[in-house]
Structure formats: structure tokens, C-alpha cells
Amino acid sequence: MNILTAFSTFKDSLNAEKVGEAIIKTLKQILPKETKFTNLPLSDGGENFIEALKTCLELETIEVPVIGPLGTPMMSSYGSSKKEKGLAIIEMAKASGIEHVPEKDRNPLLTTTYGTGQLIRRAIVDQHDRLLVAIGGSATNDAGLGALSALGYKFSFDPHFAPEEEHFLSGGDLVKIRDISKPKHLITDEIKMDLACDVVNPFTGPNGAVEIFSFQKGAKTEQMRRQLEDGMCNVRDIFRRKFHVDLDAIQGSGAAGGLGGGLYVGCSAKIKSGIEILAGIVQLEKHVANSSVVFTGEGCYDSQTKYGKVVSYVQTLCKKYNVPLVVLCGKSLVKNNINDERFFQVHSLDSMFVKDQSMKKPEFCLKKLVLDRACFFPVIGKKINKDKI
């Protein structure tokens, strides 16, 4: 029997590799010794993207000093591939991610993607001509202008606004911008840049960056969201006028608070599905096809899961090859409407533990979840040693 674990990160708790390791360690205790296990950590373009590709692309970590999302210095890094010369993997969450902002300080009017632009610039200076930028997990809603400013773009502002010399563009500045100018020699002109994205949201509007994602980044009041949306609309209109691109017609342009759109226009980047990119590199489909059963999951299994997320992609492959799938998650908000539990089951930590317990002791809780439900897992139940449960 071949068992594949292919998890996304359990946010703020356990990374994808560790989740898979915890499941495999538990299953090894109750399954025959000849059972084969493969742990394939996954990411849809958010955090853990570099880690998921580290082995197969032979990534070397390059440390880079950057400006963090709150405008203060911090250390970040990107991955340089030893296997594919000239390829760099950049994770915007490592420079502008929400994990770098304490919950009490989260406010997308004040956060910037400047550090992400610094990572891009450094990777190019280090002689990389192909960049894969994962843009999930942001703390920002600055339309990517912070990153563009780090790459040499210039901005004209409302006459009543005079930014300080060391000012890093943030979401609150978007309403004050009057013009955007491309540098004569843009550092990314000869670079191929792909954006690994986990959403299809447009730049503005009811399904745009502000309306769908700004609340979780700290825009708790209607007034804050209105200011952000007005700013995004302002930038959208300038991009239309100056660069003849309508970002509201581009899927994924609203990702990472508009970073997707900003890099699409400013650096001719292509927006692609993060999980599809990663799955192709790590040969996920081949692994699924050769598996007896697959375990996947994420922190919260909800209505967003079907939109470019790891679990939905794995589920599609399992259906294609008739491979039983078990979803293990922190919390499940989706009703299982699949009747045949031999091929699909969902089990959540919140069905057995309180949130605080599962967040602080995720490996212990995952072990208990597996052991408690192991007899009911597809394919596995008839092979387990029940005396060891």
C-alpha cells in the first residue's frame, strides 16, 4: 500500500511538511511495515511555497535585508535554484506577510510591499532572469506600489501631500497619487516573472481586494475599507490611462492587496495558479496516480477552498484516478455532500479539541484525530493493527 500525504500549511500552527510528518508517524504505528509513505508538502502560492520546492529545485537560501510591512528593517530571504540556473523563488510573505505584523498592529492603510520589491531587485542583481513570485499571505493592500517603488517607479502626489524622504508607500497613500511613471531602464525589463496566485479576485469592486480580503488584514471599519477602495480605484484609473490596462478585467489582479495587479502592469508579470505551478514541478499528479490513499488538508476547510486551493486541486486529481482521499483540517465549514465515504472523508480537529489546544499542540491533536478515526478511513481500516490504537 502506498500512502501520500500532501498538505498545505495549518496557518499560525504547523507548516505543511510537519503536518505530513505527524500523519505518517502515526500511521506507521498501526499499519504493516511494508506500507510505503511519501510526504509531499504543498502550497497554493502563500506561505511555505519555497519550502515545498526546496528539495526538487535544490534551493539555496539567500538572506536579504528588507523593509518589512510596517516600514521597519528586517531580514528576509529568497530561494535560488541550483538545479535550474537563473531561477529564483520569491515568497512575498517572507517580506510583506501578515505573520510579520502583530494582530494589534494590523492595518492595511499603513502596510507596504516595499520589501517584496527589494527581494525582486536583489534576485535580479544576483543574475536571476526567471522569477517565480508567490504572492499569498500578505499584510498589505497597497496595489503593489510599494514593490514598484523599490524597483524604480516614481509617483506624483496630491499637492497637499508631501511624503517624507524615507516614506514607503502604503494602502493609505493610494488616494493621494496623481501619476505613476515607469523608469527609463526598468530592472525587470529582460526578466520573465510569473506570479503564483491562489485567488481569482479582480482589482476592485464587490469581489475585489478590499471587499474580500482587507478585513482579515485589519481594515475593521467601513471608513477604512472605503478609503482603501477609493485608493484602489484611483490607481486602477491611472493604470488605465497611462498603461492602457483594465485590471478589473484581469483575474487575480486583486491578490495580495493588488500586488498581483501592480506587478502585472508594472513588470509584465503573468498571473498563474500557484498550486498548478507547484504541482507540475513536484509531479503531484504522478504521485496521486500511484497512491492507494491520499491525505490532504489545510487549517480551515471552507467555501474558499474550491478557489485555487491545495485541497480542491488534490481532490480533482484523486477523482481522476479513483484514489480515496481523506481531508484532515483544523476546522471544517463545508458540509460533505459526497455519500461514498470509501472514497472521500473530512475530519476536523475542532470536532475533538478546542481551538487553543489544537493550535498549541497540533501534532498531538492530529495523532489523536488519526487514531480515533483510523478504523473508518478508506482502504486503511482493513489493514490496521487495532491492538496498537
N, C-alpha and C positions, 0 to 999 in steps of 0.2 A: 504494500500500500504506500502510495506517495502523497504526502500532505504538504500543501503550500500555505504559508502564512504571508499575506500581502496587505499590510495595514497602512493606514495613514496615521499621522501623529494624533495622540489624545492631547489636545491643546492644554497648556498650563499644567500638564500632569506627566506624560510619558511619551518619548519620541517613538516613531514608527518601528525602528529596529528593536527597541526594548520591549515593545508590546508583543511583537512576533516571538522574541526570545522567551518571554514569560509563558506564552501559549505552548510553545514547543517543549519547554522544560516540564510543564505539567503533563502534556500528552505522553511524553517519554516514560513517565512513571506508570502509566496504565495500559500502554499499547505494546505489542510484541517488539522484540529487539530489532527485527528485520525491517520495521517501518522506516521509511526514508522521509526526511524533513528538509524543506527548503524555505528559508526566510528571505523574503524579497520586500524590503521596506519601500513604500511608495509615497508620492506627493503629487498634488494637483497643481502645483505652482506656488504654494505657500511655504511655510517653514519646513525644514527637513529636505528640501529639494536637492541641495548639494550632497547631503549625507546619503540620500537614496542613489545618487550617481557615483559616489566616491570610488567604489570598487571597480565597477565596469569601465569607467573612464580614467581610472588611475589618477584621481585628482590630488594635486598638491595644494595645500592651503597657503595662500598669500595674505599676510597680515597688512592692513591698510588703516592709517589714522583717518577718521572722517568726522564730519559734523553730524551728530545724532538728530533724531526727530525733534528734540526740544531746543536745538540750536547750540548744544554744548559738545565739546570734543569727546570722542570715544574711539575705541579700537573696533575695527570690523575686519572682514576678510572676503576673499572670493576663491573659487577653485580653478586651478589651471591644469588642463588635461595633459598628462604625459603620453597618453595613447593617441590622441588626435591633436597634432601640433596646431597651435593657433586658436584653439577653442578654450574659452573661459566661461565658467558658470557663475552667475551673479545672483544672489538672493537678496532682493530689496529689503526683506525683513531683517537682515543682518545689519543694515544701516539705518533703516527708517521704519522698523517694525514696531508693532504695538507692545511687544514684550519689553521694549526699552523705555516705556512710559508707565510710571506707577498709576494705578487706577484713579487716584485722586487728581492727577495732573493731566488726564486725557482730555484734549480739546483740539479738534482738527482745525480750528481757527488759528492755532499757534504752532502746529507741527509742520515740518518741512521734509522734502525728499532730497535735499541738497546732498546728503551723504551718499545716496544711491548714485547720483551723478558723479560723485567723486570716485566711487568704485568703478563705474563705467570708464571714466577717464584714465584711471590707473591701469585697468586691464588693457586698454588700447596702447598706452605708453609702454607697457610691458610686452608689446609686439603681438597681441592677440587680434586677429582680424575676423573672428566669428564669436559673437556674444550670445549666450542664451541667458536671458534675464527672467527669473521667476518673480512675479510681482504680487503674490498674495501676502496677507498678514500685515498690511500697512497700518500705521497710526495716523495717516495723512489724508488730506483732501485739498491738495494744492494744485491739482490739474497737471502735476508733473513739472511745474515751472521751477520748483526748487532744483530738480535734477538738471533741467535745461540751462539754468543759470550757471551751474557748476561746469557745464560743457561749453560755455561761452555766449549763450544767448543774452541779449540786453533788453531791458524793459523801460518804457516810459510810463510815468505815473500821473495821476491827478495832480494839478499844480499845488493843491493844499496838502499833499502828502510828500514828505521829504525823508525817505528811509535813511537810516544810519549806514555808514560805510560797511560795517560788518553785519548788516541785516540779511537774514536768509529768508527768502520768500516762503510764505505760509498761506494757509487757506483764507485767512482774514485779509490778505493783501489783494486777492483776485478782483474785488470790486473796484480797486483803485488803479488798475492797469489800463493804460490807454493805447499802448502799442507794443508789439513784440518784434524784435529784429534778430535775424539769423546772422551769425558771424561770417565774415568773408571766407574763412577757412575752418569749417566745422570739423572737429576732430573725428566725428563718426562718418564722414562722407564716403570713405572707402571700406566701411565696416558692414558686415552682414549682421543684423541684430534681429533675433526672434524673441518674442515675449511669451513666456509660459504663463497662461492665464486660466483661472478656474471659474470665471463667470462670463456671461454674455451681455452684461448690462451696458446701455449706452451712456454717453457723457452726461446728459441732463434729462430732466423730465421725471415722470412718476416711477419709472424703473431705473433711474439714473443713479450715479454715485452717491449723491447726497441723500436722496429719499430712501434708498435701500440700506446703505451702509454707515452713514455718518453717526447715527445714534449710538451704535456699538463702539464708536471711536471717541465718544464723549460729547457729541452735539445733542445735549439732553433737552434743550428748549427750542420752541418753534422759531424764536428770533434768531438763534444761532444757525439753524438749518436754512432759514430764509436768506441770511447773509451769505452763507456758503453757496446756495443755489444761484443767487444773483451774481455771485462772482464767477461761478462755472459758466453761466450763460454769457457773461461778459467775455470770458476767454474763448468760448465757443465762437462767438460772433467775430472776434479778432482773427481767429484761425480761419474762419470762412473768408473774411475779407483779404487777409494777407497771403494765405497759403491755399485758398480755394478747396478746402476740405470741410465737409459737414460731419463732425464727429458724432452727431446724434444718429447718423446712418451707419456707424461702424460698431459692430458687435465687440464688446469687451473694452471699448474706449473708456468706460466708467470704472474699470478695475483699478484697485489701489487708489481710490480717490481721484481718478482721472489720470494717473500716471500712464496707464495704457494709451490713452488718447494723446497725451503730451509727447511721449516717445514715438508714437505712430506718426504724428505730424513732424515733430522736431528732428527725428533721427531716421525717418523712413523705416521704422521697425515694423515687423509683421506680427500680428496678434494671433496666437495659436492656442489650442487646448493643451494645458500643462500635462494632464495625465496621458494624453495621446503621445506627446513628445517623449515623456519618460518611459511609457510602456514600450514604445518602439526601441528605445535604447537598451532597456534591460530585458527585452524579449519576453514580455509578460504573457503574450498570447501562447507562445510555445510552452511556457511553464504551466499555464492553466490547462492546456490540452493534454499534458502528460500527468495531470494530478488525479488522484482518487477523490479528494475532497479539498476545498479551499476555505480558508478562514480569512475574513477581511473585516474592516470596521474603522470607526473614527470616534471622536469624542461625543459628537451629537449627530444621531441619525435622524434627519428631519426633512422638511419639504425642499430644502436647498440641495439635498444630496443628489438628486437627479440631474442637477445642472452642472455638468462637467466635473463632478467629484469622483474620488477614487472608488468608493463603494459601488456607484452606479456603473462605472466602467468595468469593474471586475465582474459584476453581476451579468452584464451583457456578454462577456466572454464565456462565463460559466453556462449561460443559456445556449450559446452557440455550440459548445462541446458537451452538453448534458452532464456537467460536473456539479455535484452537490456543493452548495455554498452555505456557510454559516457566518452570519454577521454578529460580531461582538462589539458593543458600543458602551459609552458611558451613560448615555440617555437616548431613549427612542421616542420620537414624537410622531412616527409614521405607523399607521395600522397595517399589519401584514395581511394583504389580500390574496396571498398565494396559499392555496389549500394543501398542496402536496408538500408536507414537511419533510419528506425524504430528500428533497432537492433544495429547499430554502428555509432557513430559520433565522430569527433575530432574537438575540438575548442581550439584555442591558444590565449594567451594573446597578442602576437605580432601582431595579426590581428586587435587589437583595441588600443594598447598602445605602446609607445616607450619603449625600454628596461629599461632605467633608472627609468621610472615611475613604471613599473611592478615589478622591483627589490626592490624599496624603499617602495612601498605601495601595497604589494601583496594581502592582504586581501581585500582592497578596489577594486582593479582591478578584483579579482576573483568574487566578488559580482556583479560588473557591467557586467562581462562576462556571468555569470549565468542569470541575469535578461534580458540581451539583447538577449540571445539565448534560454531562458526558453520555449518559445512557440513552439520551434522546437525540444525539447528534446523528445525522445521516451517515451511513456506511460504518461509522466508528463503533456504534453501540454493540454490535455483534462480535467485535474483536477485543474489546477492553477486558482487562482483568478486574472484575468487580471487587475482588478482595483488597485491591490497592486503592480503592476510592475512599 
